[in-house]
Amino acid sequence: MIIIVILFAVFYLFQINRMTYALCARKEIPEEKQPKVYRTINILITILLVSLYLKTYYSI
């Protein structure tokens, strides 16, 4: 179960980072602000994935 969740999480984070790159390019976010945008989005997505795993793990 944990391996499936980890593979899903890696794929999902990769896709989110691709969309974040497209957002930064489209909105013309300056280079010095982009790391903050990536960090914020990655932290929020990681929290979402961990809570999803915990919810799934403890509901079984």
C-alpha positions in Angstrom: 0.0 0.0 0.0 2.8 2.4 1.0 4.6 1.9 -2.3 1.5 2.7 -4.3 1.0 5.9 -2.3 4.6 7.0 -2.7 4.5 6.4 -6.5 1.3 8.3 -6.8 2.7 11.1 -4.7 5.9 11.4 -6.8 3.9 11.5 -10.0 1.4 14.0 -8.6 4.1 16.3 -7.3 5.8 16.1 -10.7 2.6 17.1 -12.5 1.9 19.9 -10.0 5.4 21.3 -10.6 4.9 21.2 -14.3 1.7 23.2 -13.9 3.4 25.6 -11.5 6.1 26.2 -14.1 3.4 27.0 -16.7 1.7 29.4 -14.2 5.0 31.2 -13.6 5.7 31.5 -17.3 2.1 32.7 -18.1 1.9 35.2 -15.3 5.5 36.3 -15.9 6.4 35.9 -12.2 10.0 37.3 -11.6 12.8 34.8 -11.2 13.5 35.8 -7.6 9.9 35.0 -6.5 9.6 31.7 -8.3 11.3 29.6 -5.6 8.8 30.9 -3.0 5.9 30.0 -5.2 7.3 26.5 -5.8 8.0 26.0 -2.1 4.5 27.1 -1.0 2.8 24.9 -3.5 4.9 21.9 -2.8 4.4 22.2 1.0 0.6 22.5 0.6 0.5 19.5 -1.8 2.7 17.5 0.6 0.3 18.2 3.5 -2.6 17.2 1.3 -1.0 13.9 0.3 0.0 13.0 3.9 -3.5 13.7 5.1 -4.9 11.6 2.3 -2.6 8.7 3.3 -3.5 9.0 7.0 -7.2 9.1 6.2 -6.9 6.0 4.0 -4.6 4.2 6.4 -6.8 4.7 9.5 -10.1 4.1 7.7 -9.2 0.5 6.9 
